Amino acid sequence: MDADITKLDTLGPAVEGADVVVSLVGLMQGSVEDFERVQWKGAENVAKAAGKAHAKVIHISAIGANCNSPVPYARTKALGEDAILDACPDATIIRPSILFGKGDGFFTRFAQLAKILPVMPVFGGGTARFQPVFVDDVARAIEILSRREIETNEACDGKTIEAGGPEVFTIVRL
């Protein structure tokens, strides 16, 4: 079914009859206006449509989401979270760290760049910490939340869950 998260009226038919709506609203690049339209207002539209359908919302956001961030990506992710919780107070927000899994290219790109570049750009002087999380683990969490079991509801409804993997990495040894 075609739907456009920037157009609330297209979302009602898409979520009609749903028990759970998993929101994966997000952009990796774009203008400030694009980020606001999609990650903030688009997320809000998904929540409004889900609320009208009486469906539970599970929203995938991002680690580091912050309403006060000067970075449009992080700021609009946080504004989207707030809008979702305003529309659906029982929504669950998951903030995953960098996701990895079969077929992704995140770490592969770094390895390829290291082979051809004379220097390697690094975050935070190479001391930035990464705690990548396996995409299947996040998918499993979504599946568990989707069951709507009483214990899970009590523990997770209206909450934000930060999801990182078991290991912390940096580019350089500390």
N, C-alpha and C positions, 0 to 999 in steps of 0.2 A: 504494500500500500504506500502510495506517495504521501509524504508529509514534509513540511518545512517548519523547522523549529522557530523560525523567525516570524511565522504566521500562525498565531494561536488557533484560528479557526480550522486549520488543516490537521491539528493534532487530535481533536476529539474523536473522530472516526478511527484513528490509528490506535488509540488506547481503550476504546469502548470494550467493555467486558473483561479487561485485564485485571488480574489480582495484583500484579507487580509490574512496575515500569522501571527498567534499568536505563538510566540516563548516562550516555557516554559523550555528552556534548563537549566539544573541544576543538581548538585550532592550535597549530604549532607556529604559524606565522600569519601575519596580516597587519592591517592598519589598526590603530587604537579603536576606530569605529567598528571594524570587523570583530575585534575581541569583545567589545561591549555588546554588539548585536547578537553574537553567538553565545559566548561563554557566560554572559550575565543575563541578558533579556531572553535568549533562547532557552537557557536552563530554567528561568522563571516560567516561561510558557509551557515547558514540559511538565513542570510541577503543577501548574494551574490545571492543565488538562487531566493529569493523573488524579489530582484532588477531586475534580468534578466526577471522575469515573470511580472514585473511592478505591483507588489502587495505591498500594505501598510504593514509595519511591526509594530506589537505591541509586545514588548519584556518585559517579566516579569523578573525582576532582583531581587534585595534584598536591603532592607534598610541597610545602612552602607557600601555599595559598595565603594571601595576606591583603586585607582591604587597604592597607596603608602603603603597599609596595609601589615604588615608582615604575616597576615593570608591568606593562599592561597585561601580560599573560597571568602573572601571579595575582594581580589586583582583581581582574575580572573573574578569575576562578573563585576567589573568596566572595566577591559580590554575588556571584551565581549561587554559591552555597547559602548565603544569607537569604536570598530570594526564594530558594527552594524551601528552606526551613520556615520562612514566613508563610508560604502557601501550603506547606505540608509539614506541620510540626513533628510528625512521627517519621519523617524521612530519615534514612541513614546515609551519611556521607562517608565515602571511602577515599582517603588521600594516599594513593600509592606513590612510592618512590619510583625511580626509573624501572620500567617493566622490561623484562627480557623473556625470550622464549624462542622456540624453533622458528627459524626464518626471519628473525628480526635482524636489523643491521646496526644497532647502536654501537656495540663493542667492536664489531667487525670494521666499521668505518674508522674507529680510532687506530686499529691495527694496520689498516691499509694506509692511512695518513702517515703513520710512524715509519713506514717503509719508504715513502717517497719524499717526505719533507725534511729539510735540514734541521728544523727545529719543530717542536710540537707545542701548539697552544694548549695551555692548561688552565683550569679554573682555580682561583685562590692560590696561585703560585704552586700548584700541584698538591696543596694540602686539603683541598675541598674533599669532603667525605661523601662517598656514594654508598648507598645500601640498597642495591637493586633487588627487586622482588620478582619471583617467577610468575609469569602471567597466569599459569594454571592455578597457582595458590590464590590469587585474587579472584579468579573465576569460581573457585570452590567456595570462597567466602560469600560471593554473590549468591551462589546456589543455596547455601545454608540460610542466608538471610531471606531468601525467597520462600522458604518453607512456611514462614509465619508462625513458628512455634512460640508458645507463650514465654518460655525462658529467654529465647533469642529476642523477642519483641521487647521485653522488660530491660534487657541489657543493652540493646542497640538502637531502639527507636529514639529519634531526636538527637542522636549522637554522631560525632565525627571520629572515625577510626583511621589512624595513620598506619599504613602498611609498608613495612620494609622487610627485606630479606634478613637472614641470620648473620650475614657477614658484612663488615664495613670495609670499603676499599678507598684508597687514595692513589694518586698518580705516583707520589714519592713516598718512601718510608718515613714514618714519624719517629 
